[in-house]
Amino acid sequence: MSEHVLVAGSGIAGLGAALALGGTRRVTLVDRDSAAPGGDAEDAFAHWERRGATQLRHSHVFLGRLTTLIQERYPDLLKDLTEAGARVFTFEDGLPPPLRDGYSASPGDEDLSILFSRRTTLELVMRRYVLRQHNVTFLNDAGVRGLSIDGTRVLGLKVERDGTTQDMLADVIVDATGRNTSFPDWLREAGFSISEEERPAGILYFTRHYKLKDGAEEPVRDGTPGAGDLGYIKFGVFPADNRHFSITLAVPEIETELRMAVMKPEVFDAICDAIPGCARWIDRDRAGPASQVFAMGNLKSTWRRFDPRLEGFFAIGDAAVRTNPLYGRGCSAGIVHAHILREVLDSVQNPLARAAKFEIDTRKALRPFYDSMVRQDKQAIRRAANERDPHYKPSFRARAIKSLVEDAIGPATRGDIGTLRAFSRAFHMIDDPNEWWKKPGTVARLLGFWATPERIKRERGFYPPKFGPERAEMLERLQLRSSR
Ligand SMILES: Cc1cc2nc3c(=O)[nH]c(=O)nc-3n(C[C@H](O)[C@H](O)[C@H](O)COP(=O)(O)OP(=O)(O)OC[C@H]3O[C@@H](n4cnc5c(N)ncnc54)[C@H](O)[C@@H]3O)c2cc1C
């Protein structure tokens, strides 16, 4: 008889587990939240209550790693997604203007497509797709309250539904309860060790959704950046399904005045109006708001390592590895993680050997992304503090790094297709983010761009237009006072 897998949580990683395991095993997903409402993507966006996944209505981008996985393994799911209004935005679609004319496709470019979709649409469609598999069952409005454990073996979950708690047993227990998982506490109480690394993301997230007006189109992709970092604020435009898009403003935690003010829709829009890459999207003739401003804090990066003695238990997705949302990696990581679990369960039978292999394979697949993200977050937190200091004088090293990013890497990714491919493969979680620049020829090309006079780079369109106003100018526009 095939194994029964009991998954706590039916968010992205839980759905990934159902996709990965549903073909070969019996899978039961238990979630505290209610099932998706009937109806279409608009109904899900308007009405789906998800207190267990409060990030649901924040901007989500789905990177090449996830898009390719769906495209290759679940082509019918991709068909369902596009029928529901989601769009595949290819590498070619996103080329910067200087690279468009001479472009010819190269093997691997197909891995660099983004899926444009609201998170509610993706979850709704994945859920319906998974439900069509006869051996996958969902149990909603069912909160997991604890574990049944015998010695070192996890036997099941204590599940509360309609006021009563029952033990649900299975061969394999999976924690996919996301960023606020209680499993580490329950396991510690039972005598197991769970090690936890935690790093601050240093930002708060503010998102507002918009919809294109009848007859209006998305702005032409003329090279104006739809995402960028002004130091005191990061911005991103997220095209989505069914003429929707959202904008996220990520404000450093230390920017107290700004982060208090940005919650007000009129201030949010005024900030967007001051940033050319956002302003063109929310031009009042083009689009109108489709939501309030959603805020989210407590953004941390977390890496958990579970006791190697644990048998029959695995944590996937945010419950094991949680990342700063700014990098758009969480959903790709969660679904990749679920597929790692499938490979481990297929190839190894001994429970302790399974736990050991799962740990090694997880580390190999996800740790490089975690490490590079934590390093970049540290730099961003430092930069945000410097932005507030009128007397700040950057060191020689800081100036050299800034120049490397702005005068070499930036122009090379706009002017050289090889560099753009190498960079994009890391961005989309396909290649190691610490290694992309080490590809043959990339260093030489980067140095070549660095050495090219700025005037020539500018003439050739290798510099993006200015992202937006300096901090003091923005605060003045918004009539905010800086505390420093
Ligand atoms: C603001 C923000 C923006 C983000 N943007 C992006 C992005 O652009 N791209 C991207 O790839 N990722 C993004 N992420 C990350 C992404 O949302 C997560 O990585 C992803 O949802 C993780 O999936 P998960 O299944 O592990 O957790 P979740 O999707 O959070 O699902 C957890 C599930 O467990 C259920 N649950 C929780 N506790 C219990 C319990 N006790 N009993 C039963 N059920 C329970 C919840 O109801 C929920 O359904 C973002 C995250 C945040 C916070």
The ligand as a Gaussian input file, in Angstrom:
#p B3LYP/6-31G(d) Opt

LIG

0 1
 C        4.708000      40.504000       2.273000
 C        5.177000      39.263000       1.556000
 C        5.366000      39.281000       0.176000
 C        5.832000      38.139000      -0.487000
 N        6.095000      38.188000      -1.826000
 C        6.534000      37.065000      -2.461000
 C        6.781000      37.056000      -3.859000
 O        6.682000      38.077000      -4.545000
 N        7.161000      35.887000      -4.438000
 C        7.334000      34.743000      -3.723000
 O        7.682000      33.708000      -4.293000
 N        7.156000      34.744000      -2.391000
 C        6.758000      35.857000      -1.745000
 N        6.548000      35.839000      -0.401000
 C        6.813000      34.613000       0.337000
 C        5.664000      33.656000       0.199000
 O        4.450000      34.289000       0.510000
 C        5.907000      32.493000       1.157000
 O        7.229000      32.065000       1.023000
 C        4.995000      31.338000       0.853000
 O        3.649000      31.662000       1.043000
 C        5.369000      30.159000       1.765000
 O        4.462000      29.131000       1.584000
 P        4.071000      28.214000       2.842000
 O        3.117000      27.227000       2.298000
 O        5.298000      27.763000       3.511000
 O        3.313000      29.172000       3.837000
 P        1.912000      29.892000       3.600000
 O        1.684000      30.113000       2.156000
 O        1.924000      31.063000       4.500000
 O        0.837000      28.822000       4.066000
 C        0.747000      28.358000       5.378000
 C       -0.602000      27.681000       5.514000
 O       -0.653000      27.016000       6.765000
 C       -1.914000      27.248000       7.374000
 N       -1.734000      27.114000       8.822000
 C       -0.953000      27.872000       9.640000
 N       -1.021000      27.418000      10.909000
 C       -1.850000      26.353000      10.881000
 C       -2.306000      25.459000      11.870000
 N       -1.920000      25.543000      13.159000
 N       -3.179000      24.491000      11.518000
 C       -3.596000      24.359000      10.224000
 N       -3.179000      25.185000       9.254000
 C       -2.312000      26.159000       9.565000
 C       -2.312000      28.635000       6.919000
 O       -3.703000      28.840000       6.998000
 C       -1.761000      28.654000       5.489000
 O       -2.733000      28.221000       4.574000
 C        6.092000      36.963000       0.267000
 C        5.906000      36.952000       1.647000
 C        5.460000      38.087000       2.297000
 C        5.321000      38.064000       3.785000

